[in-house]
Amino acid sequence: MQHLLDLFEQHGPLFVFFNVLIEQLGAPIPAIPTLLVAGALSVDGSFSWQTVLFLALLASGIANFTWYLAGRRFGLRILGLMCRITLSPDACVRRTEKTFLRWGGASLLVARFIPGLSSVASPLAGAMRLPAGRFILFDTLGTALWAGAAISAGIIFERQVDALILALGEIGAFALPVLLSLLVLYIAFRWLERQRLLRFVRIHRIDSIELADRIAAGTSPLIIDVRASTSVAADPRILPGARLIELDDLPQALADIPREQEVVFYCSCPNDISAVRATRAMLKHGYRAARPLAGGLEAWFAHMAEAEMQTTALTGTPSAAVE
């Protein structure tokens, strides 16, 4: 452990650079502790806090602009990959969408301070077509506030941070395994939460094939689109006969729906999280046949495209696909 502390004193700014870069790329390895220690060590002149801040801005800028470009290229689909990499709660995507709808690019000023939101803010900004210049400006300012606050806290509480470093040094060989174990437990907890979500989806879901057959047979359930308005604006496609209802408005909008009515919810979010939340809420309120659509909007239109291609291959004439 002492060897690691010595390395940090010698190469602290580089530790900060790579820690911030890895965290902003999506790894669940927080950079705040590194920034705090760097701030404390800058007091005795081990290195310059200005250098630490610059390298944090550089690392964050590289990672965040990479995700921004991915969002521009792949749209909202990139958020599914982002949530799988970061093990972030997928519900953070919806919260970030609402934040962007209300505040626009200025929401990047506070995104780094909110767990979960910081992971998806950059790709969402790209998906929402925020101009690159505005993204760089707000992202840089937001990162400066975030990193600057952590470095400043390290400087202000330099004695307490030094005492903690000294305590870790006295623990010696036991400190690193303990810290690594806590990190592993944290990652395992996040992974188990995700598996619980996926298990719920597997049990209750309805797939596009079954839903299309039900619609064709005239026994379609009530279909509810629970996408946020920003998602609908980005992709105005909708399932046949679906009603557009915001997730927060569901209790009032469905108050007159009989409890035995079969209801299918869909969205375009990672792991169908909004549809799953709607399903859970309706089951909790006594709706016995609430189900999320597996794969959401993308899965439905992918199935429709595949069905039309098969019909065309068999008959030589394009079919009238379900819209």
Legacy VTK file of the C-alpha trace (Angstrom):
# vtk DataFile Version 3.0
C-alpha trace
ASCII
DATASET POLYDATA
POINTS 323 float
0.000 0.000 0.000
2.831 2.389 0.828
4.333 1.667 -2.569
1.076 2.767 -4.204
1.004 5.952 -2.127
4.590 6.713 -3.128
3.668 6.210 -6.766
0.733 8.578 -6.370
2.949 11.253 -4.850
5.323 10.917 -7.824
2.754 10.557 -10.608
-0.462 11.912 -9.095
-1.582 13.946 -12.118
-1.284 10.904 -14.391
-3.316 8.835 -11.924
-5.973 11.542 -12.051
-5.943 11.607 -15.864
-6.429 7.868 -16.296
-8.916 7.545 -13.423
-11.133 10.322 -14.818
-10.779 8.940 -18.355
-11.782 5.420 -17.294
-14.669 6.637 -15.148
-16.087 8.899 -17.861
-15.781 6.103 -20.419
-18.115 4.117 -18.198
-16.126 1.981 -15.761
-17.602 2.004 -12.226
-14.358 3.339 -10.719
-15.052 6.697 -9.041
-12.545 9.506 -9.620
-13.594 11.720 -6.695
-11.242 9.995 -4.165
-8.307 10.448 -6.559
-9.143 14.124 -7.046
-9.453 14.633 -3.276
-6.039 13.081 -2.626
-4.489 15.061 -5.468
-5.903 18.278 -4.005
-4.507 17.478 -0.562
-1.058 16.595 -1.914
-0.927 19.798 -3.938
-0.850 21.811 -0.690
2.722 20.756 0.117
3.832 21.352 -3.456
4.004 17.701 -4.552
2.405 18.905 -7.775
0.284 21.767 -9.052
-3.482 21.676 -8.568
-3.768 23.576 -11.853
-2.068 20.664 -13.616
-4.417 18.202 -11.947
-7.447 20.226 -13.013
-6.190 20.560 -16.589
-5.580 16.807 -16.909
-9.012 16.059 -15.418
-10.594 18.378 -17.995
-8.591 16.772 -20.797
-9.472 13.209 -19.780
-13.132 14.035 -19.278
-13.252 15.914 -22.572
-11.810 12.960 -24.509
-14.230 10.457 -22.973
-17.330 12.637 -23.071
-16.834 13.832 -26.643
-16.366 10.209 -27.714
-19.761 9.360 -26.194
-21.258 12.526 -27.683
-20.165 11.458 -31.174
-21.562 7.976 -30.538
-24.886 9.535 -29.582
-24.867 11.636 -32.773
-24.129 8.549 -34.854
-26.401 5.950 -33.263
-29.071 8.055 -31.578
-30.895 6.840 -28.484
-29.813 3.242 -29.198
-26.365 4.037 -27.804
-27.907 4.508 -24.347
-28.577 0.780 -24.091
-24.881 0.065 -24.579
-23.963 2.846 -22.159
-26.173 1.468 -19.391
-24.814 -2.068 -19.881
-21.208 -0.861 -19.676
-21.697 1.386 -16.665
-24.172 -0.840 -14.781
-26.112 2.380 -14.282
-29.795 2.268 -13.399
-31.498 2.507 -16.774
-34.114 4.820 -15.282
-31.433 7.518 -15.266
-31.909 7.799 -19.037
-35.485 9.004 -18.604
-34.502 11.454 -15.861
-31.754 12.844 -18.077
-34.157 13.181 -21.016
-36.473 15.276 -18.845
-33.553 17.374 -17.629
-32.478 18.028 -21.225
-36.021 18.887 -22.229
-36.210 21.489 -19.488
-32.681 22.934 -19.411
-31.065 21.935 -22.705
-27.263 21.956 -22.813
-27.085 23.838 -19.518
-28.016 20.572 -17.752
-24.440 19.412 -18.434
-23.308 21.931 -15.811
-24.727 19.759 -13.024
-24.810 16.311 -14.630
-21.456 15.267 -13.119
-22.795 15.792 -9.611
-25.726 13.402 -10.014
-24.976 9.651 -9.899
-26.320 7.863 -12.942
-27.042 11.038 -14.876
-23.355 11.730 -15.516
-23.000 8.384 -17.302
-25.613 9.072 -19.974
-25.502 12.869 -20.289
-22.908 12.950 -23.077
-24.400 10.312 -25.418
-27.863 11.755 -24.800
-26.624 15.230 -25.740
-25.403 13.749 -29.017
-28.640 11.864 -29.611
-30.607 15.062 -28.965
-28.474 16.848 -31.589
-27.029 19.440 -29.224
-24.556 21.478 -31.360
-20.966 20.345 -30.806
-19.771 23.810 -29.787
-22.439 24.133 -27.098
-21.723 20.613 -25.892
-17.992 21.289 -25.513
-18.659 24.580 -23.711
-21.195 23.229 -21.209
-19.369 19.934 -20.723
-16.071 21.694 -20.021
-17.692 24.091 -17.564
-19.549 21.245 -15.853
-16.381 19.153 -15.558
-14.465 22.157 -14.225
-17.086 22.636 -11.504
-17.088 18.922 -10.641
-13.316 18.376 -10.638
-12.638 21.801 -9.137
-15.005 21.095 -6.237
-13.276 17.785 -5.461
-9.780 19.271 -5.694
-10.831 22.240 -3.551
-12.277 19.895 -0.937
-8.960 18.050 -0.865
-7.114 21.335 -0.333
-9.514 22.566 2.366
-9.537 19.240 4.234
-5.879 18.509 3.580
-5.191 17.457 7.202
-8.086 15.005 7.264
-7.086 13.525 3.896
-3.467 13.196 5.079
-4.682 11.435 8.230
-6.695 9.003 6.141
-3.708 8.324 3.870
-1.532 7.756 6.950
-4.120 5.340 8.386
-4.204 3.400 5.130
-0.430 3.284 5.160
-0.425 1.873 8.692
-2.920 -0.805 7.706
-0.403 -1.737 5.060
-0.962 -4.925 3.135
-4.583 -5.221 4.308
-5.715 -1.881 2.862
-5.592 -2.717 -0.834
-7.496 -6.040 -0.542
-10.171 -4.311 1.572
-10.606 -1.497 -0.966
-10.700 -3.945 -3.861
-13.236 -6.098 -2.029
-15.508 -3.094 -1.471
-15.252 -2.227 -5.164
-16.100 -5.806 -6.156
-19.089 -5.831 -3.778
-20.342 -2.554 -5.235
-20.108 -3.857 -8.813
-21.736 -7.157 -7.792
-24.652 -5.308 -6.170
-25.249 -3.252 -9.312
-25.044 -6.387 -11.479
-27.541 -8.277 -9.299
-29.977 -5.360 -9.490
-29.768 -5.514 -13.278
-30.347 -9.278 -13.284
-33.487 -8.812 -11.173
-34.773 -6.353 -13.739
-34.017 -8.682 -16.660
-35.678 -11.611 -14.865
-38.846 -9.567 -14.390
-38.860 -8.710 -18.102
-38.409 -12.370 -19.092
-41.331 -13.460 -16.922
-43.879 -10.795 -17.887
-42.927 -9.682 -21.390
-44.791 -10.090 -24.653
-42.734 -10.221 -27.863
-43.394 -8.506 -31.167
-44.423 -11.719 -32.921
-47.181 -12.482 -30.418
-48.389 -8.882 -30.362
-48.495 -8.694 -34.172
-50.497 -11.933 -34.294
-52.934 -10.557 -31.718
-53.404 -7.341 -33.702
-53.928 -9.269 -36.949
-56.510 -11.509 -35.246
-58.434 -8.540 -33.880
-57.684 -9.374 -30.222
-55.151 -6.626 -29.607
-54.585 -5.535 -26.000
-54.570 -1.879 -25.044
-51.163 -0.594 -26.186
-49.536 2.300 -24.336
-46.476 4.223 -25.530
-44.731 5.494 -22.378
-41.804 7.207 -24.063
-40.808 10.673 -22.912
-41.791 13.489 -25.245
-38.140 13.975 -26.203
-37.951 10.361 -27.404
-41.173 10.715 -29.379
-39.825 13.876 -31.011
-36.601 12.054 -31.939
-38.518 9.047 -33.321
-42.208 9.739 -34.092
-42.990 6.151 -35.114
-45.755 4.527 -33.082
-47.368 1.108 -32.839
-50.814 0.665 -34.404
-53.568 1.892 -32.107
-51.162 2.897 -29.350
-51.948 5.698 -26.932
-49.193 8.149 -25.976
-49.133 8.538 -22.183
-46.215 9.874 -20.141
-45.097 7.477 -17.422
-45.912 9.953 -14.644
-49.432 10.440 -16.017
-50.378 6.733 -16.094
-52.386 6.507 -12.828
-54.765 9.290 -13.898
-54.902 8.310 -17.584
-55.756 4.661 -16.847
-58.095 5.291 -13.927
-61.126 4.321 -16.010
-59.563 1.150 -17.448
-61.005 -2.099 -15.984
-58.581 -4.104 -13.848
-58.984 -7.152 -16.092
-58.036 -5.220 -19.250
-54.824 -6.513 -20.842
-52.346 -3.666 -21.257
-49.015 -3.688 -23.130
-46.473 -0.944 -22.473
-43.538 -0.114 -24.701
-40.739 2.432 -24.909
-37.417 2.918 -26.666
-35.245 2.959 -23.563
-32.466 0.599 -22.407
-33.793 -2.745 -21.138
-37.365 -1.459 -21.658
-37.047 0.231 -18.280
-39.957 2.663 -18.679
-42.249 -0.129 -19.884
-41.106 -2.288 -16.975
-41.753 0.497 -14.466
-45.224 1.018 -15.944
-45.921 -2.724 -15.760
-44.800 -2.935 -12.143
-46.932 0.063 -11.199
-50.041 -1.352 -12.885
-49.555 -4.821 -11.359
-49.186 -3.178 -7.970
-52.508 -1.359 -8.522
-54.325 -4.586 -9.345
-54.056 -4.778 -13.130
-53.610 -8.504 -13.646
-52.572 -8.458 -17.319
-49.996 -5.672 -17.650
-46.954 -6.593 -19.750
-43.903 -4.843 -21.261
-43.129 -5.271 -24.962
-39.739 -6.989 -25.239
-37.327 -4.824 -27.194
-39.792 -1.958 -27.398
-40.182 0.198 -30.473
-37.033 -1.048 -32.222
-37.976 -4.716 -31.863
-41.479 -4.058 -33.222
-40.347 -2.291 -36.378
-37.510 -4.764 -36.893
-40.115 -7.563 -36.821
-42.360 -5.657 -39.226
-39.466 -5.136 -41.643
-38.509 -8.808 -41.467
-42.122 -9.913 -42.012
-42.440 -7.679 -45.065
-39.185 -9.019 -46.526
-40.392 -12.592 -46.080
-43.722 -11.777 -47.745
-41.954 -10.066 -50.635
-39.625 -13.044 -51.078
-42.583 -15.463 -51.234
-44.964 -13.444 -53.412
-42.742 -10.976 -55.188
-45.047 -8.192 -54.022
-44.434 -5.983 -50.969
-47.072 -6.444 -48.302
-48.913 -3.687 -46.499
-46.857 -3.736 -43.288
-48.503 -2.970 -40.001
-47.700 0.648 -39.178
LINES 1 324
323 0 1 2 3 4 5 6 7 8 9 10 11 12 13 14 15 16 17 18 19 20 21 22 23 24 25 26 27 28 29 30 31 32 33 34 35 36 37 38 39 40 41 42 43 44 45 46 47 48 49 50 51 52 53 54 55 56 57 58 59 60 61 62 63 64 65 66 67 68 69 70 71 72 73 74 75 76 77 78 79 80 81 82 83 84 85 86 87 88 89 90 91 92 93 94 95 96 97 98 99 100 101 102 103 104 105 106 107 108 109 110 111 112 113 114 115 116 117 118 119 120 121 122 123 124 125 126 127 128 129 130 131 132 133 134 135 136 137 138 139 140 141 142 143 144 145 146 147 148 149 150 151 152 153 154 155 156 157 158 159 160 161 162 163 164 165 166 167 168 169 170 171 172 173 174 175 176 177 178 179 180 181 182 183 184 185 186 187 188 189 190 191 192 193 194 195 196 197 198 199 200 201 202 203 204 205 206 207 208 209 210 211 212 213 214 215 216 217 218 219 220 221 222 223 224 225 226 227 228 229 230 231 232 233 234 235 236 237 238 239 240 241 242 243 244 245 246 247 248 249 250 251 252 253 254 255 256 257 258 259 260 261 262 263 264 265 266 267 268 269 270 271 272 273 274 275 276 277 278 279 280 281 282 283 284 285 286 287 288 289 290 291 292 293 294 295 296 297 298 299 300 301 302 303 304 305 306 307 308 309 310 311 312 313 314 315 316 317 318 319 320 321 322
